[in-house]
Amino acid sequence: MPAIRRRLTASTLGVHLFFVLFSLSFLIPFILVISISLTSEERVLGGGYSLLPIPFDLTAYKVVFQNPSQIMSAYAVTAFQAALGTFLSVFVMSLCAYPLSRQSFRWRGPITFYIFFTMLFGGGLIPSYILITQYLKLGDTVWVYILPTLANAFHIIIFRTFFQGLPQAIIESAKMDGANELRIYFRMILPLSKPVLATLALLGVLGRWNEWFIALIYIRDQQLYTLQYLLQKILMEAEFIRQMATEAPAGIDLGAFTVPTETVRFALAIVAAGPLLVVFPFFQKYFARGLTIGSVKG
């Protein structure tokens, strides 16, 4: 028995050590990104990357926040469209998936095929641009971030699959007690679907928070820029200034106008990812359960 206990203890310690090292492999790069963003450009270019910001320098963040009102406006637009867009998207997709999960719904097969068919083919950028700007009149408005992307065919299928796995007996008993479909959906289906709701909400928030392509195509008003698009513009402007300084003719010194680009790149990553690091822990419990959607039950 003592020998077995020692073997089990050694095995447990080995497993714990493996996961500690595995966790560090994810944590160290994040610490490295923070360190580089707080290090001077000269130190990074001359001495490479380091886990400690030596010397400590906030120049990269000063470049990013040189126009704080614009950054705050981009944060507000991004947070608004991410929060409202995710809420409406999850609600619409779950509302669409609920009847498709019911065997009694007559048109569930054709509608499911129609939704799946949209995953295979798309209209293209030009027809989408004409539809959104000329017919829907959503160009240069905050609603262009929300309304055209309310439904995701793959997520609807995930919702439908999860709803089909719920006990049908409670639905039938609720119908026998006189509950209609909307009451069943709001009072029974949604409370039982927290894992899939949280999982797809987190995926929706991540996608909308990182949105920049819609702003590139449809937005001209600087007050409606998303955070990712604004940070991309800041990095491109810094790269342009650096390139102009290096290619300046002899006798013209543009050194005073140069800005750091390497450290700014890492500072932008921290600025963009910071809020999501606060949001994720609230979804983690349901996200872990939601990953088992569609798995084989024993």
Secondary structure, 3 states (H helix, E strand, C coil): CHHHHHHHHHHHHHHHHHHHHHHHHHHHHHHHHHHHHCECHHHHHHHCCCCCCCCECCHHHHHHCCCHHHHHHHHHHHHHHHHHHHHHHHHHHHHHHHHHCCCCCCCHHHHHHHHHHCCCCCCCHHHHHHHHHHHCCCCCCHHHHCHHHCCCHHHHHHHHHHHHCCCHHHHHHHHHCCCCHHHHHHHHHHHHCHHHHHHHHHHHHHHHHCCCHHHHHHCCCHHHCCHHHHHHHHHHHHHHHHHHHHCCCCCCCCHHHCCCCHHHHHHHHHHHHHHHHHHHHHHHHHHHHHCCCCCCCC
